[in-house]
Amino acid sequence: MILDKEHLRANLDEVIWNIEQARITVSEHHIVKLVTVAKYTEVENIATLYELGQRAFGENQVQQLRERMAQLEELPLEWHMIGRLQKNKINNLIDLRPALLQSLNSLDLAQELQKKLAAKEAKMHCLLQINSSGEETKAGVSPDEAVETYLNIKANCPDITLKGVMTIGAHTDDEKEIQKSFEITHNIYEKLEKEGASICSMGMSGDYELAIKCGSNLVRIGSALFKA
């Protein structure tokens, strides 16, 4: 559904207001980046959000990322890959040169990515995805192995620049469980700050305010921006 500019402006203003309110509870110096999840919306809405000042957009699939980048190539957008990356799509993603791959979910994937980056003489900024809720349906390294995996990638994958961590909040209505999954990830992030980690990507449309209060400095929001 294509939304008119004023409708999108109202949605964006509401999300930014909520981010501000949550951010201030952490610290007035705490900065939070908004990445728009574009997968369920029309390309016209992305262009309108750009007019309204939004710059960073994320896609869940390499194919859709390629299509969107081509459709909007005249706009200086910052594109993030936020969905699960299949190994057979790695070369395609490298060619698109996204600003950030948020979903580097295993040492195995990192090693494969490194091999292909080296072959193409390319580099990529990535976040290590942590499965902080322990749910089998979710990708990511376990919290127990996260620091070790991060350091291993940093040491052995020279063409991958790790910028921090990402998680998806626990899939439950129990706010305490969701909060726990964010706190676990933020705790790991704090340990990795001395290793250069600067991004803690947590929070989506249903839980981004809670995620920010737990220390997130990057939220990935789709449906809250595109609600009718």
N, CA, C and O of each residue as an XYZ file, in Angstrom:
912
protein
N       0.839     -1.201      0.000
C       0.000      0.000      0.000
C       0.881      1.262      0.000
O       1.781      1.407      0.828
N       0.606      2.148     -0.927
C       1.365      3.401     -0.984
C       0.700      4.407     -0.049
O      -0.490      4.699     -0.174
N       1.486      4.929      0.887
C       0.957      5.877      1.884
C       1.317      7.300      1.473
O       2.369      7.542      0.879
N       0.426      8.241      1.798
C       0.748      9.621      1.414
C       1.788     10.206      2.372
O       2.029      9.682      3.461
N       2.386     11.295      1.933
C       3.538     11.861      2.638
C       3.198     12.252      4.076
O       3.978     11.994      4.992
N       2.044     12.868      4.270
C       1.688     13.313      5.629
C       1.454     12.140      6.562
O       1.763     12.206      7.752
N       0.907     11.073      6.016
C       0.683      9.870      6.821
C       2.031      9.263      7.249
O       2.227      8.900      8.409
N       2.938      9.167      6.294
C       4.275      8.645      6.618
C       5.009      9.579      7.579
O       5.729      9.123      8.467
N       4.823     10.882      7.398
C       5.465     11.848      8.297
C       4.985     11.638      9.736
O       5.775     11.668     10.679
N       3.678     11.426      9.883
C       3.106     11.215     11.223
C       3.675      9.942     11.857
O       4.024      9.927     13.038
N       3.762      8.884     11.060
C       4.324      7.630     11.580
C       5.792      7.800     11.979
O       6.221      7.345     13.039
N       6.550      8.464     11.104
C       7.974      8.678     11.375
C       8.162      9.546     12.621
O       9.011      9.263     13.466
N       7.351     10.613     12.722
C       7.447     11.492     13.897
C       7.155     10.726     15.185
O       7.808     10.933     16.208
N       6.165      9.840     15.118
C       5.801      9.065     16.311
C       6.941      8.134     16.730
O       7.269      8.029     17.912
N       7.535      7.464     15.745
C       8.648      6.561     16.046
C       9.836      7.345     16.603
O      10.455      6.925     17.581
N      10.153      8.478     15.984
C      11.290      9.285     16.449
C      11.035      9.812     17.862
O      11.945      9.844     18.691
N       9.799     10.222     18.129
C       9.432     10.687     19.473
C       9.638      9.557     20.491
O      10.207      9.780     21.560
N       9.185      8.369     20.165
C       9.331      7.227     21.079
C      10.809      6.884     21.305
O      11.218      6.558     22.420
N      11.602      6.964     20.223
C      13.037      6.718     20.352
C      13.651      7.753     21.306
O      14.453      7.414     22.176
N      13.261      9.005     21.125
C      13.785     10.085     21.977
C      13.461      9.841     23.442
O      14.323      9.959     24.313
N      12.190      9.496     23.702
C      11.754      9.285     25.091
C      12.549      8.149     25.731
O      12.956      8.246     26.889
N      12.767      7.082     24.978
C      13.510      5.934     25.517
C      14.998      6.262     25.672
O      15.639      5.874     26.648
N      15.519      6.978     24.695
C      16.948      7.324     24.683
C      17.341      8.155     25.902
O      18.397      7.945     26.498
N      16.483      9.092     26.259
C      16.792     10.002     27.366
C      16.852      9.248     28.695
O      17.548      9.673     29.617
N      16.124      8.131     28.798
C      16.185      7.358     30.050
C      17.560      6.723     30.247
O      17.952      6.410     31.371
N      18.290      6.535     29.143
C      19.642      5.970     29.233
C      20.629      7.085     29.560
O      21.374      7.018     30.538
N      20.613      8.110     28.715
C      21.504      9.255     28.888
C      21.180     10.257     27.788
O      20.794      9.870     26.685
N      21.336     11.538     28.085
C      21.068     12.523     27.025
C      22.118     12.443     25.919
O      21.940     13.014     24.843
N      23.215     11.730     26.189
C      24.266     11.569     25.178
C      24.104     10.273     24.378
O      24.871     10.012     23.451
N      23.117      9.476     24.733
C      22.920      8.184     24.053
C      22.255      8.423     22.695
O      21.129      8.918     22.632
N      22.941      8.076     21.624
C      22.441      8.293     20.261
C      21.911      6.973     19.713
O      22.547      5.929     19.859
N      20.742      7.031     19.082
C      20.144      5.820     18.506
C      19.901      6.029     17.014
O      19.316      7.031     16.601
N      20.355      5.075     16.220
C      20.164      5.141     14.771
C      18.914      4.350     14.389
O      18.673      3.259     14.906
N      18.134      4.911     13.487
C      16.926      4.247     12.988
C      17.202      3.677     11.596
O      17.545      4.409     10.668
N      17.045      2.351     11.468
C      17.119      1.699     10.165
C      15.713      1.230      9.804
O      15.103      0.463     10.549
N      15.203      1.683      8.675
C      13.866      1.296      8.221
C      13.913     -0.070      7.549
O      14.677     -0.290      6.610
N      13.086     -0.980      8.047
C      12.971     -2.304      7.422
C      11.959     -2.187      6.288
O      10.769     -1.967      6.510
N      12.467     -2.339      5.072
C      11.648     -1.998      3.900
C      10.935     -3.192      3.275
O      10.209     -3.023      2.295
N      11.124     -4.390      3.815
C      10.719     -5.603      3.080
C       9.228     -5.683      2.755
O       8.859     -6.255      1.729
N       8.364     -5.124      3.602
C       6.926     -5.272      3.361
C       6.288     -4.053      2.720
O       5.063     -3.953      2.651
N       7.108     -3.129      2.253
C       6.508     -1.890      1.758
C       6.882     -1.607      0.306
O       7.798     -2.216     -0.248
N       6.160     -0.682     -0.289
C       6.413     -0.308     -1.680
C       7.599      0.640     -1.787
O       7.932      1.369     -0.853
N       8.213      0.602     -2.941
C       9.384      1.428     -3.183
C       9.031      2.921     -3.078
O       9.871      3.730     -2.684
N       7.801      3.282     -3.427
C       7.374      4.697     -3.321
C       7.440      5.198     -1.878
O       7.785      6.354     -1.630
N       7.108      4.321     -0.931
C       7.150      4.727      0.477
C       8.576      4.958      0.957
O       8.828      5.821      1.799
N       9.500      4.182      0.414
C      10.913      4.381      0.764
C      11.367      5.756      0.255
O      12.031      6.507      0.970
N      11.000      6.069     -0.983
C      11.376      7.369     -1.563
C      10.781      8.528     -0.756
O      11.429      9.556     -0.564
N       9.546      8.349     -0.289
C       8.907      9.398      0.517
C       9.617      9.560      1.856
O       9.841     10.682      2.309
N       9.971      8.450      2.487
C      10.706      8.539      3.756
C      12.052      9.229      3.556
O      12.511      9.966      4.428
N      12.680      8.991      2.410
C      13.921      9.701      2.107
C      13.661     11.215      2.075
O      14.428     11.996      2.638
N      12.576     11.612      1.413
C      12.213     13.051      1.368
C      12.014     13.611      2.772
O      12.278     14.786      3.027
N      11.546     12.759      3.675
C      11.281     13.191      5.056
C      12.525     13.123      5.941
O      12.466     13.426      7.133
N      13.656     12.722      5.344
C      14.918     12.765      6.082
C      15.484     11.425      6.514
O      16.566     11.377      7.098
N      14.774     10.326      6.240
C      15.290      9.011      6.636
C      16.316      8.519      5.603
O      16.080      8.629      4.399
N      17.427      7.989      6.057
C      18.513      7.628      5.143
C      18.884      6.151      5.135
O      19.315      5.635      4.104
N      18.724      5.455      6.268
C      19.187      4.065      6.372
C      18.014      3.094      6.222
O      16.988      3.231      6.889
N      18.184      2.121      5.340
C      17.123      1.147      5.059
C      17.719     -0.255      5.054
O      18.868     -0.449      4.657
N      16.931     -1.224      5.496
C      17.400     -2.599      5.555
C      16.494     -3.544      4.799
O      15.278     -3.356      4.755
N      17.092     -4.565      4.203
C      16.334     -5.618      3.529
C      16.729     -6.978      4.094
O      17.850     -7.174      4.564
N      15.777     -7.916      4.036
C      16.006     -9.252      4.600
C      16.585    -10.244      3.597
O      17.164    -11.259      3.987
N      16.431     -9.954      2.308
C      16.892    -10.900      1.292
C      17.787    -10.186      0.284
O      17.547     -9.036     -0.084
N      18.815    -10.893     -0.148
C      19.782    -10.311     -1.089
C      19.086     -9.900     -2.391
O      19.349     -8.827     -2.935
N      18.200    -10.764     -2.879
C      17.490    -10.479     -4.131
C      16.692     -9.173     -4.026
O      16.734     -8.333     -4.925
N      15.963     -9.019     -2.910
C      15.156     -7.810     -2.748
C      16.043     -6.581     -2.542
O      15.722     -5.482     -2.995
N      17.158     -6.788     -1.854
C      18.106     -5.690     -1.660
C      18.617     -5.203     -3.016
O      18.714     -4.001     -3.260
N      18.937     -6.142     -3.879
C      19.434     -5.765     -5.206
C      18.376     -4.974     -5.976
O      18.677     -3.944     -6.580
N      17.135     -5.466     -5.948
C      16.049     -4.785     -6.679
C      15.819     -3.377     -6.149
O      15.675     -2.428     -6.920
N      15.787     -3.251     -4.826
C      15.537     -1.936     -4.227
C      16.679     -0.960     -4.511
O      16.445      0.214     -4.800
N      17.893     -1.448     -4.429
C      19.038     -0.576     -4.700
C      19.007     -0.082     -6.148
O      19.358      1.062     -6.437
N      18.584     -0.959     -7.040
C      18.502     -0.572     -8.457
C      17.375      0.438     -8.677
O      17.550      1.421     -9.398
N      16.222      0.195     -8.057
C      15.063      1.083     -8.242
C      15.322      2.476     -7.677
O      14.783      3.463     -8.176
N      16.148      2.553     -6.635
C      16.354      3.822     -5.931
C      17.800      4.308     -6.047
O      18.296      5.031     -5.184
N      18.467      3.897     -7.130
C      19.911      4.180     -7.197
C      20.226      5.671     -7.247
O      21.342      6.087     -6.937
N      19.235      6.476     -7.641
C      19.520      7.924     -7.719
C      19.505      8.577     -6.327
O      19.934      9.721     -6.175
N      19.013      7.854     -5.319
C      18.996      8.405     -3.957
C      20.197      7.887     -3.161
O      20.521      6.702     -3.231
N      20.860      8.773     -2.401
C      22.037      8.342     -1.624
C      21.624      7.639     -0.333
O      21.823      8.165      0.762
N      21.046      6.441     -0.474
C      20.567      5.700      0.685
C      21.671      4.822      1.265
O      22.594      4.407      0.565
N      21.550      4.555      2.543
C      22.485      3.655      3.229
C      21.763      2.323      3.428
O      20.786      2.243      4.172
N      22.248      1.286      2.760
C      21.549     -0.005      2.763
C      22.203     -1.012      3.699
O      23.423     -1.178      3.717
N      21.352     -1.680      4.478
C      21.804     -2.728      5.397
C      21.176     -4.064      4.987
O      20.014     -4.117      4.585
N      21.944     -5.120      5.090
C      21.400     -6.474      4.936
C      21.112     -6.983      6.341
O      22.022     -7.106      7.161
N      19.828     -7.284      6.622
C      19.469     -7.615      8.007
C      18.916     -9.032      8.161
O      18.663     -9.478      9.280
N      18.728     -9.736      7.057
C      18.171    -11.088      7.139
C      19.239    -12.159      7.033
O      20.418    -11.875      6.823
N      18.796    -13.393      7.185
C      19.716    -14.532      7.146
C      20.386    -14.621      5.775
O      19.714    -14.601      4.745
N      21.692    -14.718      5.773
C      22.462    -14.775      4.513
C      22.808    -16.224      4.180
O      23.490    -16.907      4.944
N      22.323    -16.678      3.023
C      22.677    -18.026      2.568
C      24.044    -17.975      1.886
O      24.395    -16.998      1.223
N      24.794    -19.041      2.066
C      26.161    -19.051      1.522
C      26.191    -18.861      0.011
O      27.118    -18.251     -0.523
N      25.178    -19.382     -0.677
C      25.184    -19.256     -2.144
C      24.843    -17.841     -2.616
O      24.870    -17.556     -3.813
N      24.523    -16.960     -1.668
C      24.212    -15.561     -2.025
C      25.339    -14.603     -1.611
O      25.238    -13.392     -1.806
N      26.394    -15.156     -1.048
C      27.461    -14.280     -0.526
C      28.069    -13.412     -1.621
O      28.230    -12.206     -1.432
N      28.409    -14.009     -2.765
C      29.025    -13.218     -3.843
C      28.110    -12.098     -4.316
O      28.558    -10.984     -4.585
N      26.810    -12.413     -4.413
C      25.834    -11.387     -4.825
C      25.828    -10.223     -3.847
O      25.785     -9.059     -4.244
N      25.871    -10.558     -2.547
C      25.845     -9.498     -1.533
C      27.111     -8.652     -1.602
O      27.046     -7.426     -1.504
N      28.242     -9.290     -1.767
C      29.515     -8.544     -1.844
C      29.452     -7.526     -2.984
O      29.901     -6.389     -2.836
N      28.894     -7.943     -4.118
C      28.802     -7.048     -5.273
C      27.912     -5.835     -5.004
O      28.100     -4.779     -5.608
N      26.941     -5.987     -4.097
C      26.032     -4.873     -3.779
C      26.674     -3.865     -2.818
O      26.232     -2.720     -2.721
N      27.694     -4.295     -2.127
C      28.428     -3.427     -1.193
C      27.510     -2.707     -0.205
O      27.474     -1.477     -0.186
N      26.775     -3.450      0.607
C      25.928     -2.794      1.602
C      26.771     -2.085      2.661
O      27.931     -2.433      2.878
N      26.181     -1.095      3.311
C      26.908     -0.378      4.368
C      27.216     -1.308      5.537
O      28.245     -1.178      6.200
N      26.294     -2.259      5.779
C      26.446     -3.138      6.942
C      25.678     -4.433      6.727
O      24.527     -4.421      6.291
N      26.329     -5.557      7.040
C      25.655     -6.850      7.132
C      25.398     -7.069      8.619
O      26.333     -7.274      9.393
N      24.123     -7.026      9.018
C      23.809     -7.108     10.445
C      23.675     -8.541     10.940
O      23.595     -8.774     12.146
N      23.649     -9.502     10.022
C      23.251    -10.855     10.392
C      24.345    -11.896     10.145
O      24.083    -12.967      9.597
N      25.565    -11.573     10.553
C      26.649    -12.560     10.476
C      26.440    -13.516     11.652
O      26.759    -13.187     12.795
N      25.902    -14.704     11.358
C      25.337    -15.499     12.454
C      26.148    -16.708     12.901
O      25.691    -17.477     13.747
N      27.358    -16.892     12.341
C      28.185    -18.025     12.787
C      29.627    -17.828     12.321
O      29.905    -17.058     11.402
N      30.528    -18.541     12.977
C      31.932    -18.526     12.565
C      32.059    -19.132     11.167
O      32.842    -18.666     10.339
N      31.279    -20.168     10.930
C      31.281    -20.845      9.635
C      30.936    -19.873      8.497
O      31.607    -19.846      7.465
N      29.883    -19.081      8.702
C      29.485    -18.096      7.688
C      30.572    -17.038      7.515
O      30.860    -16.605      6.399
N      31.168    -16.629      8.628
C      32.236    -15.623      8.563
C      33.421    -16.131      7.737
O      33.992    -15.393      6.934
N      33.777    -17.387      7.944
C      34.917    -17.959      7.200
C      34.633    -18.022      5.699
O      35.504    -17.752      4.872
N      33.389    -18.388      5.370
C      32.982    -18.454      3.964
C      32.960    -17.056      3.353
O      33.403    -16.857      2.221
N      32.446    -16.096      4.104
C      32.402    -14.700      3.652
C      33.826    -14.172      3.441
O      34.113    -13.511      2.443
N      34.698    -14.472      4.383
C      36.091    -14.022      4.271
C      36.750    -14.554      3.000
O      37.457    -13.826      2.303
N      36.509    -15.832      2.711
C      37.097    -16.460      1.521
C      36.683    -15.699      0.255
O      37.500    -15.412     -0.620
N      35.393    -15.387      0.196
C      34.857    -14.748     -1.010
C      35.219    -13.264     -1.081
O      35.404    -12.719     -2.169
N      35.319    -12.620      0.066
C      35.781    -11.223      0.101
C      37.224    -11.151     -0.407
O      37.570    -10.280     -1.205
N      38.050    -12.068      0.062
C      39.464    -12.071     -0.346
C      39.586    -12.275     -1.852
O      40.388    -11.616     -2.514
N      38.779    -13.197     -2.389
C      38.827    -13.484     -3.830
C      38.430    -12.260     -4.653
O      38.933    -12.046     -5.756
N      37.524    -11.466     -4.100
C      37.046    -10.279     -4.830
C      37.791     -9.007     -4.415
O      37.493     -7.915     -4.900
N      38.757     -9.162     -3.518
C      39.499     -8.014     -2.988
C      38.538     -6.956     -2.466
O      38.650     -5.771     -2.782
N      37.596     -7.420     -1.662
C      36.566     -6.533     -1.099
C      36.594     -6.632      0.427
O      37.231     -7.513      1.006
N      35.883     -5.699      1.052
C      35.774     -5.709      2.521
C      34.304     -5.502      2.888
O      33.523     -4.996      2.083
N      33.935     -5.896      4.106
C      32.548     -5.689      4.526
C      32.467     -5.413      6.024
O      33.144     -6.049      6.832
N      31.623     -4.450      6.367
C      31.321     -4.169      7.771
C      30.185     -5.093      8.209
O      29.187     -5.239      7.503
N      30.342     -5.709      9.372
C      29.359     -6.692      9.834
C      29.076     -6.553     11.327
O      29.871     -6.000     12.086
N      27.914     -7.076     11.721
C      27.585     -7.273     13.131
C      27.482     -8.772     13.369
O      26.998     -9.513     12.513
N      27.938     -9.217     14.537
C      27.779    -10.619     14.913
C      26.382    -10.804     15.509
O      26.020    -10.141     16.481
N      25.612    -11.702     14.921
C      24.255    -11.950     15.426
C      24.312    -12.939     16.585
O      24.925    -14.003     16.489
N      23.661    -12.562     17.676
C      23.638    -13.385     18.882
C      22.226    -13.905     19.112
O      21.265    -13.138     19.069
N      22.101    -15.184     19.352
C      20.796    -15.782     19.661
C      20.611    -15.728     21.175
O      20.784    -16.727     21.874
N      20.256    -14.539     21.666
C      20.229    -14.320     23.118
C      19.013    -14.944     23.795
O      18.988    -15.084     25.017
N      18.003    -15.320     23.007
C      16.813    -15.931     23.604
C      16.903    -17.458     23.606
O      16.087    -18.135     24.231
N      17.911    -17.996     22.896
C      18.080    -19.437     22.855
C      16.985    -20.169     22.088
O      16.807    -21.375     22.261
N      16.250    -19.446     21.240
C      15.166    -20.075     20.489
C      15.725    -20.795     19.267
O      16.557    -20.253     18.539
N      15.259    -22.017     19.055
C      15.801    -22.839     17.966
C      15.506    -22.259     16.585
O      16.238    -22.511     15.629
N      14.429    -21.481     16.488
C      14.060    -20.907     15.186
C      14.969    -19.735     14.805
O      14.975    -19.297     13.655
N      15.732    -19.234     15.772
C      16.551    -18.055     15.500
C      17.991    -18.435     15.184
O      18.555    -19.365     15.761
N      18.562    -17.690     14.256
C      19.984    -17.864     13.939
C      20.812    -17.057     14.929
O      20.289    -16.223     15.668
N      22.108    -17.321     14.929
C      23.004    -16.535     15.775
C      23.852    -17.419     16.667
O      23.521    -18.579     16.908
N      24.954    -16.859     17.158
C      25.824    -17.608     18.064
C      25.244    -17.543     19.465
O      24.530    -16.603     19.813
N      25.558    -18.552     20.261
C      25.034    -18.558     21.632
C      25.778    -17.498     22.444
O      26.939    -17.203     22.162
N      25.114    -16.922     23.452
C      25.776    -15.908     24.279
C      27.093    -16.396     24.888
O      28.041    -15.622     25.029
N      27.148    -17.681     25.247
C      28.374    -18.229     25.859
C      29.558    -18.182     24.909
O      30.705    -18.059     25.339
N      29.277    -18.280     23.616
C      30.369    -18.350     22.632
C      30.600    -17.024     21.907
O      31.508    -16.910     21.083
N      29.773    -16.023     22.220
C      29.772    -14.792     21.417
C      31.113    -14.047     21.450
O      31.638    -13.667     20.404
N      31.656    -13.842     22.635
C      32.905    -13.069     22.736
C      34.039    -13.804     22.027
O      34.800    -13.206     21.266
N      34.141    -15.107     22.285
C      35.197    -15.913     21.656
C      35.054    -15.914     20.130
O      36.043    -15.791     19.408
N      33.814    -16.054     19.650
C      33.584    -16.060     18.196
C      33.946    -14.710     17.588
O      34.564    -14.646     16.525
N      33.559    -13.636     18.264
C      33.855    -12.278     17.796
C      35.371    -12.095     17.640
O      35.853    -11.600     16.621
N      36.103    -12.507     18.677
C      37.558    -12.335     18.653
C      38.203    -13.216     17.586
O      39.185    -12.826     16.953
N      37.644    -14.399     17.396
C      38.147    -15.322     16.376
C      37.985    -14.713     14.979
O      38.914    -14.734     14.172
N      36.794    -14.172     14.706
C      36.535    -13.535     13.402
C      37.465    -12.340     13.215
O      38.047    -12.136     12.150
N      37.585    -11.553     14.295
C      38.423    -10.359     14.209
C      39.877    -10.730     13.886
O      40.559    -10.038     13.130
N      40.325    -11.831     14.475
C      41.727    -12.241     14.293
C      41.980    -12.921     12.947
O      43.054    -12.777     12.363
N      40.984    -13.660     12.463
C      41.223    -14.545     11.323
C      40.516    -14.166     10.022
O      40.720    -14.804      8.990
N      39.697    -13.140     10.076
C      38.972    -12.722      8.863
C      39.296    -11.256      8.585
O      38.505    -10.374      8.918
N      40.449    -10.990      7.981
C      40.932     -9.606      7.841
C      40.057     -8.703      6.977
O      40.136     -7.480      7.096
N      39.234     -9.275      6.118
C      38.405     -8.435      5.246
C      37.018     -8.169      5.825
O      36.203     -7.468      5.226
N      36.766     -8.744      7.006
C      35.511     -8.453      7.724
C      35.836     -7.482      8.845
O      36.698     -7.756      9.681
N      35.147     -6.348      8.864
C      35.308     -5.395      9.964
C      34.085     -5.524     10.868
O      32.986     -5.101     10.508
N      34.287     -6.110     12.037
C      33.169     -6.239     12.972
C      32.922     -4.911     13.664
O      33.834     -4.302     14.225
N      31.667     -4.474     13.613
C      31.301     -3.171     14.193
C      30.479     -3.314     15.475
O      30.155     -2.319     16.123
N      30.144     -4.564     15.838
C      29.336     -4.751     17.031
C      28.471     -5.991     16.928
O      28.829     -6.966     16.267
N      27.317     -5.938     17.598
C      26.457     -7.125     17.713
C      25.005     -6.797     17.375
O      24.583     -5.641     17.406
N      24.259     -7.844     17.055
C      22.829     -7.713     16.751
C      22.086     -8.875     17.397
O      22.603     -9.988     17.485
N      20.868     -8.600     17.847
C      20.003     -9.684     18.297
C      18.561     -9.380     17.946
O      18.194     -8.237     17.671
N      17.745    -10.433     17.963
C      16.295    -10.304     17.825
C      15.716    -10.670     19.181
O      16.025    -11.730     19.725
N      14.880     -9.802     19.728
C      14.316    -10.030     21.058
C      13.529    -11.329     21.131
O      13.026    -11.820     20.120
N      13.428    -11.877     22.326
C      12.687    -13.118     22.540
C      11.272    -13.002     21.977
O      10.613    -11.973     22.130
N      10.813    -14.074     21.323
C       9.495    -14.086     20.678
C       8.458    -14.539     21.709
O       8.097    -15.714     21.775
N       7.992    -13.583     22.506
C       7.069    -13.891     23.593
C       6.343    -12.620     24.004
O       6.781    -11.516     23.683
N       5.237    -12.778     24.712
C       4.529    -11.612     25.254
C       5.073    -11.233     26.631
O       4.691    -10.207     27.193
N       5.954    -12.054     27.166
C       6.512    -11.801     28.495
C       7.635    -10.770     28.385
O       8.736    -11.068     27.924
N       7.322     -9.552     28.820
C       8.298     -8.462     28.660
C       9.608     -8.740     29.393
O      10.678     -8.324     28.949
N       9.514     -9.447     30.517
C      10.747     -9.762     31.275
C      11.693    -10.647     30.459
O      12.912    -10.487     30.512
N      11.111    -11.577     29.709
C      11.931    -12.456     28.864
C      12.582    -11.669     27.721
O      13.748    -11.876     27.384
N      11.790    -10.760     27.136
C      12.331     -9.930     26.050
C      13.471     -9.066     26.594
O      14.536     -8.955     25.987
N      13.213     -8.460     27.757
C      14.225     -7.608     28.382
C      15.498     -8.402     28.673
O      16.608     -7.919     28.450
N      15.320     -9.617     29.169
C      16.475    -10.462     29.487
C      17.326    -10.709     28.235
O      18.554    -10.652     28.294
N      16.664    -10.983     27.101
C      17.430    -11.249     25.869
C      18.208    -10.005     25.424
O      19.313    -10.115     24.894
N      17.623     -8.824     25.644
C      18.339     -7.590     25.303
C      19.498     -7.339     26.270
O      20.583     -6.931     25.855
N      19.262     -7.586     27.553
C      20.312     -7.335     28.550
C      21.510     -8.261     28.343
O      22.659     -7.848     28.499
N      21.227     -9.523     27.988
C      22.310    -10.482     27.713
C      23.185     -9.956     26.568
O      24.414     -9.971     26.644
N      22.513     -9.490     25.502
C      23.254     -8.999     24.329
C      24.031     -7.739     24.656
O      25.180     -7.587     24.242
N      23.405     -6.831     25.402
C      24.094     -5.577     25.724
C      25.310     -5.830     26.606
O      26.329     -5.150     26.486
N      25.192     -6.800     27.479
C      26.297     -7.176     28.346
C      27.492     -7.655     27.509
O      28.638     -7.303     27.785
N      27.202     -8.460     26.486
C      28.253     -8.938     25.569
C      28.846     -7.748     24.804
O      30.061     -7.644     24.634
N      27.963     -6.857     24.350
C      28.411     -5.660     23.627
C      29.400     -4.847     24.473
O      30.427     -4.389     23.972
N      29.080     -4.676     25.751
C      29.964     -3.890     26.633
C      31.347     -4.540     26.740
O      32.366     -3.850     26.789
N      31.367     -5.869     26.776
C      32.657     -6.564     26.846
C      33.461     -6.357     25.565
O      34.692     -6.368     25.588
N      32.758     -6.168     24.448
C      33.428     -6.057     23.150
C      33.761     -4.615     22.762
O      34.419     -4.379     21.749
N      33.309     -3.661     23.562
C      33.600     -2.253     23.212
C      35.107     -2.006     23.133
O      35.574     -1.252     22.279
N      35.858     -2.640     24.021
C      37.321     -2.461     23.990
C      37.950     -3.107     22.753
O      39.112     -2.856     22.433
N      37.162     -3.949     22.060
C      37.617     -4.556     20.799
C      37.124     -3.763     19.590
O      37.254     -4.205     18.448
N      36.558     -2.585     19.857
C      36.132     -1.711     18.763
C      34.645     -1.756     18.446
O      34.191     -1.082     17.521
N      33.875     -2.547     19.203
C      32.431     -2.612     18.944
C      31.782     -1.261     19.256
O      31.987     -0.687     20.325
N      30.992     -0.769     18.291
C      30.315      0.524     18.498
C      28.817      0.452     18.225
O      28.096      1.416     18.482
N      28.335     -0.691     17.703
C      26.921     -0.826     17.371
C      26.314     -1.982     18.150
O      26.824     -3.103     18.136
N      25.210     -1.683     18.832
C      24.425     -2.712     19.508
C      23.020     -2.639     18.901
O      22.192     -1.827     19.314
N      22.770     -3.500     17.916
C      21.522     -3.453     17.137
C      20.479     -4.367     17.776
O      20.552     -5.591     17.670
N      19.505     -3.739     18.445
C      18.435     -4.494     19.109
C      17.148     -3.690     19.009
O      17.159     -2.464     19.122
N      16.047     -4.386     18.797
C      14.751     -3.725     18.824
C      14.123     -3.575     17.464
O      14.742     -3.089     16.518
N      12.847     -4.016     17.382
C      12.052     -3.880     16.164
C      10.735     -3.191     16.549
O      10.595     -2.701     17.669
N       9.787     -3.155     15.633
C       8.585     -2.346     15.859
C       7.885     -2.630     17.194
O       7.367     -1.711     17.830
N       7.869     -3.892     17.616
C       7.128     -4.232     18.827
C       7.867     -4.017     20.124
O       7.251     -4.006     21.190
N       9.189     -3.844     20.058
C       9.946     -3.819     21.317
C      11.108     -2.824     21.327
O      12.001     -2.918     22.169
N      11.096     -1.867     20.386
C      12.290     -1.015     20.259
C      12.513     -0.086     21.441
O      13.655      0.232     21.773
N      11.416      0.360     22.089
C      11.603      1.259     23.241
C      12.289      0.521     24.391
O      13.188      1.053     25.042
N      11.844     -0.714     24.625
C      12.475     -1.546     25.653
C      13.935     -1.811     25.300
O      14.810     -1.758     26.164
N      14.191     -2.098     24.015
C      15.564     -2.378     23.570
C      16.483     -1.176     23.824
O      17.617     -1.339     24.274
N      15.989      0.014     23.534
C      16.795      1.224     23.749
C      17.097      1.402     25.237
O      18.218      1.744     25.614
N      16.089      1.168     26.075
C      16.295      1.296     27.526
C      17.324      0.281     28.028
O      17.957      0.482     29.065
N      17.482     -0.817     27.271
C      18.494     -1.832     27.630
C      19.840     -1.538     26.973
O      20.781     -2.319     27.117
N      19.944     -0.414     26.250
C      21.235      0.001     25.705
C      21.391     -0.062     24.203
O      22.465      0.250     23.688
N      20.344     -0.458     23.474
C      20.455     -0.499     22.009
C      20.778      0.874     21.449
O      20.255      1.883     21.922
N      21.652      0.912     20.428
C      21.896      2.189     19.746
C      21.593      2.109     18.249
O      21.973      2.989     17.478
N      20.892      1.024     17.848
C      20.396      0.912     16.480
C      19.128      0.067     16.519
O      19.134     -1.057     17.021
N      18.039      0.622     15.983
C      16.772     -0.125     15.948
C      16.355     -0.346     14.496
O      16.628      0.475     13.620
N      15.677     -1.494     14.263
C      15.272     -1.892     12.912
C      13.740     -1.896     12.860
O      13.099     -2.805     13.389
N      13.170     -0.896     12.233
C      11.715     -0.700     12.340
C      11.034     -0.682     10.988
O      11.427      0.060     10.087
N      10.012     -1.506     10.857
C       9.238     -1.591      9.624
C       7.779     -1.240      9.833
O       7.335     -0.157      9.453
N       7.022     -2.168     10.445
C       5.557     -2.022     10.490
C       5.099     -0.753     11.219
O       4.059     -0.196     10.869
N       5.842     -0.287     12.214
C       5.430      0.936     12.920
C       5.512      2.159     12.007
O       4.803      3.142     12.221
N       6.373      2.101     10.993
C       6.505      3.217     10.051
C       5.491      3.129      8.919
O       5.114      4.146      8.336
N       5.048      1.908      8.608
C       4.193      1.730      7.432
C       2.756      1.354      7.786
O       2.003      0.878      6.937
N       2.381      1.573      9.059
C       0.997      1.246      9.435
C       0.041      2.227      8.749
O       0.357      3.403      8.569
N      -1.119      1.722      8.377
C      -2.091      2.538      7.636
C      -2.776      3.529      8.545
O      -3.624      4.298      8.092
